[in-house]
């Protein structure tokens, strides 16, 4: 600490130290928990102002909706260019550029990373949510999400075993500075097209038709992106660190997020502890909830981050993560084009009968294939081979 000019005991940090205090959120668990609280408030606001119930902020679902808006799949109920996804990438890009953390990096195994992105999307849509939405569903009392958490932890644990065995997709290296900005520019382009034209598809019913006002969604994505970038928020990484290093730092972010969403759901009457709840966009096929999130947890460790973390890393210049994000877009499109995505428990408006959600046979086969592919990737890519 530097002392201010003049006499007296008062000490204030210089400008550089002030920037460090403001921007460094990883030097204490309190700051990390605060980051989770802020992200939780963003998700709660988006849910309150129109995003689908018990979804609020879901990376896999929002990528699927955006893929539909671009015409990559034809399921009319899930087509909408989600500003939150755009905001996440742009928020990470802007804050990393402002704090000189932007690095245009690229590594090796681009097609492997692309495949891992597909697995992240397919596994998530079999469960009906990414790890972020899993936490949101848990906070709303959805017992299916608590079951799926078992699979996610086991998947991350399997990935940790692969890491200990020497798994690596190769080191990232500095590349052309413009390369890292390609995905943020593409996201900005989607935003301009969404605002200025009617070229993109937009659902008239179903989850795709339910959304908060566009500028509120964009602002929420930007804020979420900033805090996720500065706190290194990652759902797979938080569990990986606990298993690998007994480090609970990143888990405090998830804890802060969960508490805010739990309070929000309880206060708004959205907390319903049950398995089969119509309108929640979930299903109760426990085996496939577990296996779907097992694939996501496994793939996330191999790829170097959960779906949220991949968007943040892509925003701050990682071409590796940008390729993974593109894989998620294609995987989400495939999940609907080929009937892999699960259906949700629903209430028939005419008969008032509850129709249980389910994972179609094609989705079950796809999850098993995804898990097998993860094992092949995990144990055929070793550090010694990448030197």
DAPE-V325167 format. One record per pair of residues at least 6 apart in sequence whose C-alpha atoms are under 8 Angstrom apart, sorted by the first residue. I is the first residue (numbers start at 0). GAP is how many residues later the second one is. Records with the same first field share a line. If there is no record, write none. Layout:
I->GAP + GAP
This chain:
0->10 + 11 + 12 + 13 + 16
1->9 + 10 + 11 + 12
2->7 + 8 + 9 + 10
3->6 + 7 + 8
22->76 + 207
23->206 + 207
24->6 + 7 + 10 + 205 + 206
25->6 + 204 + 205 + 206
28->220 + 223
31->199 + 217 + 218 + 220 + 221
32->219 + 220 + 221 + 222 + 223 + 224
33->219 + 222
34->192 + 193 + 196 + 218 + 221
35->216 + 217 + 218 + 219 + 220 + 221 + 222
36->216 + 219 + 220 + 222 + 223
37->186 + 189 + 219
38->184 + 185 + 188 + 189 + 218
39->216 + 217 + 218 + 220 + 221
40->216 + 219 + 220
41->178 + 181 + 182
42->13 + 14 + 177 + 218
43->12 + 216 + 217 + 220
45->10 + 11 + 165 + 166 + 170 + 171 + 174
46->6 + 7 + 8 + 9 + 10 + 165
48->162 + 163 + 164
49->160 + 161 + 162 + 163
50->6 + 159 + 160 + 161
51->155 + 158 + 159
52->226 + 227
53->79 + 82 + 83 + 86 + 216 + 226 + 227
54->74 + 78 + 81 + 82
55->77 + 80
56->27 + 75 + 76
57->71 + 72 + 74 + 75
58->26 + 70 + 71 + 73 + 74 + 248 + 249
59->61 + 64 + 65 + 69 + 70 + 247 + 268 + 272
60->64 + 67 + 68 + 69
61->19 + 20 + 22 + 23
62->19 + 22 + 265 + 266 + 269
63->14 + 15 + 265 + 268 + 269
64->13 + 14 + 15 + 16 + 17 + 143
65->13 + 14 + 15 + 16
66->6 + 12 + 14 + 262 + 263 + 265 + 266
67->6 + 7 + 8 + 10 + 11 + 12 + 13 + 133 + 265
68->10 + 11 + 12 + 131 + 132 + 133
69->11 + 130 + 131
70->129 + 130
71->258 + 261
72->260 + 261 + 263 + 264
73->262 + 263
74->261 + 262
75->126 + 127 + 128 + 129
76->126 + 127 + 128 + 129 + 130 + 131 + 132
77->125 + 128 + 129 + 130 + 131
78->122 + 123 + 124 + 129 + 130
79->120 + 121 + 122 + 123 + 128 + 129
80->109 + 110 + 113 + 119 + 121
81->135
82->108 + 131 + 132 + 134 + 135 + 138
83->133 + 134 + 135 + 136 + 137 + 138
84->136
85->98 + 101 + 102 + 104 + 105 + 132 + 135
86->130 + 131 + 132 + 133 + 134 + 135 + 136 + 137 + 138
87->133 + 134 + 135 + 136 + 137 + 138 + 223 + 224 + 227
88->94 + 95 + 98 + 133 + 136 + 222 + 223 + 225 + 226 + 227
89->94 + 97 + 98 + 132 + 135 + 225
90->130 + 131 + 132 + 133 + 134 + 135 + 224
91->130 + 133 + 134 + 136 + 137 + 220 + 221 + 223 + 224
92->9 + 91 + 219 + 222 + 223 + 224
93->132
94->131 + 134
95->6 + 133 + 220
96->219
100->215
101->214 + 215
102->71 + 74 + 77 + 213 + 214 + 215
103->70 + 71 + 72 + 73 + 74 + 75 + 76 + 77 + 212 + 213 + 214 + 215
104->67 + 68 + 69 + 70 + 75 + 212 + 213 + 214 + 215
105->66 + 67 + 68 + 69 + 212 + 213 + 214
106->62 + 63 + 64 + 65 + 66 + 212 + 213
107->61 + 62 + 63 + 64 + 212
108->60 + 61
109->210 + 213
110->212
111->265
112->190 + 207 + 208 + 210 + 211 + 214
113->209 + 210 + 211 + 212 + 213 + 214
114->209 + 212
115->183 + 184 + 186 + 187 + 208 + 211 + 258
116->182 + 186 + 206 + 207 + 208 + 209 + 210 + 211 + 214
117->206 + 209 + 210 + 211 + 212 + 213 + 214
118->176 + 177 + 180 + 209 + 212 + 251
119->175 + 176 + 179 + 180 + 186 + 187 + 208 + 211
120->9 + 175 + 207 + 208 + 210 + 211 + 214
121->170 + 209 + 210 + 212 + 213 + 218 + 219 + 244 + 245
122->168 + 169 + 170 + 171 + 172 + 173 + 244 + 247
123->6 + 7 + 168 + 169 + 172
124->167 + 207 + 210 + 215 + 216 + 217
125->162 + 163 + 166 + 214 + 215 + 216 + 233 + 237 + 238 + 241
126->21 + 155 + 156 + 161 + 162 + 163 + 165 + 166 + 215
127->153 + 154 + 155 + 213 + 214 + 216
129->166 + 177
130->104 + 105 + 162 + 175 + 176
131->103 + 176
133->11 + 12 + 14 + 15
134->10 + 123
135->122 + 125
136->8
137->7 + 8
138->119 + 120 + 122 + 123 + 126 + 132
139->121 + 122 + 125 + 126 + 130 + 131 + 132 + 133
140->130 + 131 + 132 + 133
141->130 + 131 + 132 + 133
142->130 + 131 + 132
143->131 + 138 + 139 + 140 + 142 + 145
144->144
146->139 + 142 + 143
147->138 + 141 + 142 + 143 + 144 + 145
148->141 + 144
149->140 + 144
150->138 + 139 + 140 + 141 + 142 + 143 + 146
151->138 + 141 + 142 + 143 + 144 + 145 + 146
152->86 + 141 + 144
153->140 + 143 + 144
154->138 + 139 + 140 + 141 + 142 + 143 + 144
155->80 + 83 + 84 + 138 + 141 + 142 + 144 + 145
156->83 + 86 + 141
157->140
158->138 + 139 + 140 + 142 + 143 + 219
159->80 + 83 + 84 + 141
161->216 + 217
164->217
165->216 + 217 + 218
166->135 + 211 + 212 + 213 + 214 + 215 + 216
167->134 + 213 + 214 + 215 + 218
168->212 + 213 + 214 + 217
169->213 + 216 + 217
170->215
171->148
178->138 + 140
179->134 + 135 + 136 + 137 + 138 + 139
180->134 + 136
182->131 + 132 + 139
183->130 + 131
192->6 + 7
193->6
201->6 + 7
202->6
224->87
227->81 + 84
228->83 + 84
230->22
231->18 + 77
232->17 + 20 + 76
233->16 + 71 + 72 + 74 + 75
234->16 + 19 + 70 + 71
235->61 + 64 + 65 + 69 + 70
236->13 + 64 + 67 + 68 + 69
237->10 + 11 + 12 + 13
238->12
239->61
240->6 + 7 + 9
241->6
261->9
264->6
274->8 + 9
275->6 + 7 + 8 + 69 + 80
276->68 + 69
277->66 + 67 + 68 + 69 + 76
278->65 + 66 + 67 + 68
279->64 + 65
280->62 + 63 + 64 + 65
281->61 + 62 + 63 + 75
282->59 + 60 + 61 + 62 + 73 + 74 + 75
283->72 + 73 + 74
284->72 + 73 + 74
287->71 + 76
290->76 + 77
291->75
293->77
294->72 + 75 + 76 + 79
295->10
296->9
297->73 + 76
298->75
299->6 + 7
301->72 + 76
302->21
303->6
306->18
309->11 + 12 + 14 + 15
310->10 + 11 + 14
312->8 + 9
313->6 + 7 + 8 + 11
333->6
334->6 + 28
337->24
338->21 + 23 + 24
339->19 + 20 + 21 + 22 + 23 + 24 + 26
340->18 + 19 + 22
341->15 + 16 + 17 + 18 + 21
342->14 + 15 + 16
343->12 + 13 + 14
344->9 + 10 + 11 + 12 + 13
345->8 + 9 + 10 + 11
346->6 + 7 + 8
347->6 + 7
